[in-house]
């Protein structure tokens, strides 16, 4: 989770699946309880909707970003089943193209933000980018507000100059918000500080006063791939 401009945090994560769910605490002002945030690369919610709903509710998350949902419509039954009682979601499905709509091949992609009904949520329109998927939502409750962006960059290709141009454009467009959270899977080895792509990514974070708050591996093979 990348958090910008003011407040913040501590993080923890644990799981035995390929992508480790990430949990983060965002502190609120005064004596109010902190905001609990989660992020998970589902690699299809189709056979995980019960686990996802239980994870969100049992962890008492205020909101959670899910990437690689592999859903193709807002009213997808699996999305509805993934939503615990007392929660809503704002999503960006990954529709099938006209040429693949009639087959059953895997429909990679799709992002969503699940949020507790105590939060006011408003979808914020941002440009479509070719190098990553995202959904942007302004969240607010007493003593907390932030523009929250759920972002997924496919890992099938190395991060290109086009990705960094797109990501930089997104950061520029969100710079008017006092508080910014970016939750997602960008498929960079963020634990390898000497990696040229990681260095380029970290430079963009520093320019926009953003801080990476996940420090533990988020993949079972040991790498830190997620931004949170």
N, C-alpha and C positions, 0 to 999 in steps of 0.2 A: 504494500500500500504506500503510495506516495502521498504525503500530506504537506500542504502548502500553507504557508504563511504564518501560522500562529501556533496553536495548541499542540501539545501532545505526548508520546505514547509508549506502550509496551506491547510485545507480541509473543504468541506461543502457537505451536502447531504439533499435531501428532496424528498418525494414521499409518496403515500398512498398504494403502492403495498406491497406484502409480503417481498420482498427483495428490499432494498432501493438502487437506483443507487448512487454510490459514485463518487464525483468529487474532483480532487486534482490539485493543481498548482505546477509545478516543475519550479524552477527559473533557468534562463540561465545567463551566464556571461554578464557583460557589460550592455548596455541599450536595449538589445533585449527583445522582448515580452516573457513572460513566456510560458512554455509548459503546455497545459491543458490536463489532463488525466481523463478518466472515467472507472468505473467498474460496471458490472451489472450481477446478476444471473437471467437469463431469464426464467428458467424453461419452456423451449420450445420457440424457435423463430417463430414457425409456425403461431401463431396468433398475433405476436408482431412485425413482421418485419418492418411495416410502422412506428410504434412508435420508434423502435430502430434507424432506419435511421434518423428520425426527431430529436431524442434526440442527436445523435452524431453531426448532422449538425447545429442544433440550438444552442447547447452549444459550437460550434466551437472547438470541441475536436481535438487535434492533434492525439491522439490515444485512443482506448478504448478496455478493455478486457471484453469479454462476456463468461460466463460459463453456464453450463447446457443448451447448445444450442439445444440438442436433435437432432442434424443433423447427418447423417450417410455417407455423401460424400462431397468432396470438392466443387463439382459443384451443390450442392443442391440448387434448386430454391429459397428457403427461405433465404439461406445465401446471394445469389446474390441480392435479394430484400432488405435485411437488410443493404446493402452497399450503403451509400449516394454517390452522384456524387462527384468525386474528391478524392475518397477513394479506397483503396484496402484492402484485408485481407489475413492473414496467419492463418491457422486453424489446428486443430487436431480433425477430425470427430470421432464419436463413432459408428463404423460399427456394424451392427447386426451380431450375430453369425450364423453359418450355421443352427442351430436348431430353430432360431427365425426369420430368414430372410423372411419367408412366412406369418408371422402374423402381426397384426397391434398394438401389445402391445407397450407401451411407451418405447422409446429408450433413457434412461437417459444418461447424460454425454455429452461430446463434449465441446471443448474450442476453442476460436478464438481471434485474435487481429486484430481490424480494425485500419487502420492508414492512415493519410492524405498523398497524393501523394508528398508533399514537403519533406517528410522524406524518406531517404534511409533505406530500410529494408532488412535484410538477416536472413533467418531461421537458427538457430544454433542447431545442432544435440546433443541431450542429451539422456541418457538411458531411457528406458521405466520403469516406477515404478508401482508396483501392488497396492499401497495404494492411489495414486492420479493420475489425468490426468494433462498434462501440454503441453504448446507450448512455445518455447524460441525463441526470435527474437532480433537481434541486430539492434537498431534504431539509426540513426544519421542525424543531420542537422547542420547548422552553429552554433557553440558554444554549442552544446548539443550532447551527445552520451550516450547510456546506453544499457546494456543487459536487456531486459524486459521479464519476465516470467509470463505467465498467468496460474494460477494453480487452480484446483478444487479437494477438498477432499470430497467424499460423506459423508453425515451426518447420514447415516443409522446405522453406527456402531461407537462406541467410538474410539477415536484416540488410536492406538495400538503402541507398541514398534516398530513394523515394519514401521509404518508411520514416527516416529521420526528418525529411521535409514535411511529411504529413503530421508526424507527432509534434514537431515544432509549431506547425500551424494550429494544431489543437491547443497547445499550451498558450499560444498568443491569444486565441479566442476566449480562453477561460481566465485570462489574467485579470479581468475586471471583477472577478469574484474574490471576496476577502478570504474565503476558506475553500480549499480544493482537496478532494480525495480522488485518487485514481486507483481503482481496484482491478487487477487483471493478470493475465498471463501474456507476457511479451516474448517468451521464448528466447531470451538472452541469458548467458551465463553470468548473472549478476554477482556471483561469488568469486569470479575470476577478474580481479581489478585490472590486471595487465592486458586483458583482451581488448582489442582496438574498438570493437563494437560496444562493449560495456563502457569503455572510457568515453566514447562519443555520447552514449545515453546519459551517463552520469554528468557530463558537461551540461547537457540540456537541463537536467534537474537543477543543477547549481545556478544556472542563469535565471531560472524561474523560482528560486528559493524553495525548492521541493526537497523533501528528505525521504529516502527509502527506509522503511521501518521494519521490514522483514529481514531477519538475519539468519534464520535456520533454513536448512534445505527444504524445498517444496516438491522434490521429486525423489522417488525411492532410490535412484542411482546417485543421489547426493547433491545435485546442482540446485541452485536457487534460481528459478525461472520466473517467479511471479513478482509483480510490482504491487506493493501495498504499503 
